[in-house]
């Protein structure tokens, strides 16, 4: 893998790239509080299959794309960044894969800009309407209770205190017992964690409003040991996909699927991408 810098919406985004430059583009969007590094175990499999694979550090995570204004982290800007990555690479249509917050952006791209996608793959994150409905129940409310803390002004300092002890504990308690130090290092960069938390602070309940039907060939991968995202929304996600749909459930795998099961995820992706 080699480093790449992408220009989008007036910002510069660091990225990792691998695979043949003439292959179909696979754009990988990471989650919180990670970075492009979460895809390092997946990317070689896709590259070996002939795809041009790009994993950017998204807004707030890339040092050159870390605005201070809260409004800069609204969904429409994050979606625009994803499209801007492909534009800067000179690609009109591409395969989009997102995990966690990257998955939320992927659903938004698919529902608002379907003409840009060759396929959609979402890891962990259910369809936004299914998730909003599940939040009305006790199980998903309990799983999502942490979000209120993340939205609070003091969350940044608390998470970074004592050499990011709470942030490390968060990874460990949610099923990523090792391999998270690159993410800690990224979040300890000046302003990085505050910017990453702004994704939570800027979101509102209107995100699914106006989202078009998901007509793309869609893969949704969920794991039954996900501490944050429950079964109700996962099972209901297919109700909102009208194109060819595959639901893959991984057993005894935590929320951190790209880290914990990269070979399994890569195999699912390669089975899912349409053949030319």
N, C-alpha and C positions, 0 to 999 in steps of 0.2 A: 504494500500500500504506500501511496505517496501523498504528500500534503498538497492541497489546492486552496486557492482563495477565490471565493465567489462574490460577485457584486450583485446586490439586490436592494432596491428601495433606498439607495443612497448609503448603504452600509456595506462593510466588508466582512464576510463570513469565512472562518476557517473550515476546512473540510478534508475528509480522507477520500481517496479515489483509488480504484483498482479495476482491472479487467480491460479488455480491448476497447479502444476509443470508438470503434465503429459498431460496437454492440448496442442493443437496445438499452436505454437508460433505466436503471433501477435507482430510485431516490429513496433513501432511508432516513426517516425522521425519528429522533430519539425522544426520550421522556424525561421526567423530573426524578431526581436531580442529577442527571447523567450528562452525557455528551455523545459526540459521534463515536467515541470509543466503545459504547455498548454494542455496536455492530461488528466489532473486530473479529468475532468468531463466526459470523454469518457471511461476511463479505467474500472470503476466499472461495467458498462453494459456488457463489453466484458468478464470480469472475471466471472460475474454471469452466463454467457452463457457457461462457461467451457473452455475458452481460457487462456493460459498462456500469459500474457500481459507485455511487457517490453518497457519502454520509456527511452532511454538514453539521457544524455546531450552530444551533438555531439562535434566534434573537435573545439577547441577554446572556447567552452562554459564550458566544464568540466575542472576544475582546473588542473587535472592531464594529460590533453591532449591539451596543449596550446603552441605549438611551435611558435617561433618568425619569422621563415623564411616564406616569402610570398609563395614560391613554395609548401610549405607543405599544402596549402589550395586549390590546384588544384583538379579538379573534380575526377581524378582517385584515389586520396588519400581518398576523402570523400566517394566514392563508396566502396573502400576497407575497410573502417571503418565499414560500414553497414554490409558487409559480415562477417567481423571479429566479430561483436557482436553475430551473429548467431553461428559462429564457437565456440566462447568462451562458449556459452550456450549449445554446443553439438548438435546443430540442423542443419540438412541438408537443409530441405525445410520449408518455413515459409510464412505467410501472411505479406505483406509489405504495410504500410500506411505512407504517407508523406504529410505534409502541407508546403506550401510556399517553402523555400529552401529545406526542407525535401522532398517535392514533386519532385523537380528537381532531387535529388539524386535517388528517387524511380524510375523515368522514366529511368535513366541511368542504374540502376541495372536490370530493366526489359529488356532493350534493349541489354544488354551486358552479362547478366548472367541469362537468363530465366530459366535455370534448377534449380535454387535455390528457385523459388517462387511457392507457392500454389495459390496465388492470388495477384493482385495489386490494390491498392486504392490510388488515388491521390486527394488531397484537394486543391483547388484554382489554382494550377500551371498547365498550359496547356502543351501539348506535346512540347518538345524543338523545333521541326521543325515548328510547328504551331506558336509558340511564335516568332521565328526568322522571319518568314514571316510577321507576324502582325507588327513587329517593323518597317517594311517598310512603314507603314501607319501613318497618323497624330495622330490618337486616341491613339494607344499604345505607340508611341513616347512621347506623352504628359504624359501618365501615368507612363512611365519609366524614366522620366527626372531626378528624384531623384537619380538615380544610379550613375550619374557622380559626384554628391556631395559625395556619399558614398565612391567612389573610391579615392577621394582626400585625401592627407595626413592630412589635417586639420580637417577632418570630426569628428574624435574621440573626439578631444578637444571641438569642437563646440557643439556636441551632449551632452557631459557630463558637460558643463559649468552650473553654477548656479543650482547645485544639479540636473543635467540632465533635465533641464527645456525643452529643445527642444525635447528630447527623449520622455518625458511625453506628450508634445503637439502632437507629431507624432502619438502616440497611440490614443489620444482623437480625433484628426481631421480625423483619418481614420476609426473610428467607434468602438473603444474599450475605452469607457469612464471611465471604472472602472475595478478593478481587475488586473491591470498591474504592481502593485508594486513589486511582486516577480521577474518580468522580469527586472525591473529597478535595483533592488538589485543585481541580477546576472550580469548585464552589468557594474555595478560599482565595481566589483571585479578587482584587478590589472590586466591589460592586456586583460580583457575579451572582451570589446567592440571593441578594435583594432583587436583582433583575429576574432571576428564575421564579422567585415567589410572586413577582408581579403578574405572572401568568394567572395565578389564582386570584390575586387581588382585582384584576381587571375584568375577570369573567363575570357574566350575569346570566340569569335564567332565560334570557331571550335568545341564546345562542342557537337553539334548534329551529327558531322561527324562520320560515321562508326556505328551509332546507329542502331541496328538491328530492325526488325519489332516487334511490340508488339503483341505477340501471347497469352499472359496470359489472363485469365478472369479478366477484368479491370472495375473498377468503377472510374468515374471522377465526383467530386462534385465541382460545381462552384456557386458563389452567385452574384446576379445582382447588389449588392451595393458594389462591390469590387473596391476600388479606384485605385489599382495598376494593375489589370489584367482584360483586357477588353473582350467584347463579341466575337470579331472576332476570336481570338485564341481559346477561349473556344469552340465555335461552330465547329471549324476546327479540334479539337483534335481527334475526332472520325475517321477522315480520315487516321489516322496513327496507329489505333488499328485494328488488324486483328483477334483477339480472340473475345470471347463473351464480349460485351461492353454495359455498362450502363452509361448514362449521367444524372446526377441529378442536377437540377437548384434550388437553394434556393432563394426565393424572399425576398427582404427587409432585407437581412443579409449582414453584412460587410465582409471584407477580413478575419476577425478573426473567422472563422467558428467553430473550436474546442472550443473556449471560449464562443461564442455567442449562439451556437446551438448544445451543446454536445449530448443531447438526440436524436435529429434528426439525427445527424451524426452517432451516435452509431447504431441507428436502420437501417440506410442505409448499414452500414458495416456488420451487422449481416445478413441482407437479401442477401448481396453480397457474403459472404464467402461460398464456395461450401460445401454442406453437404456430410458427409462421408457415 
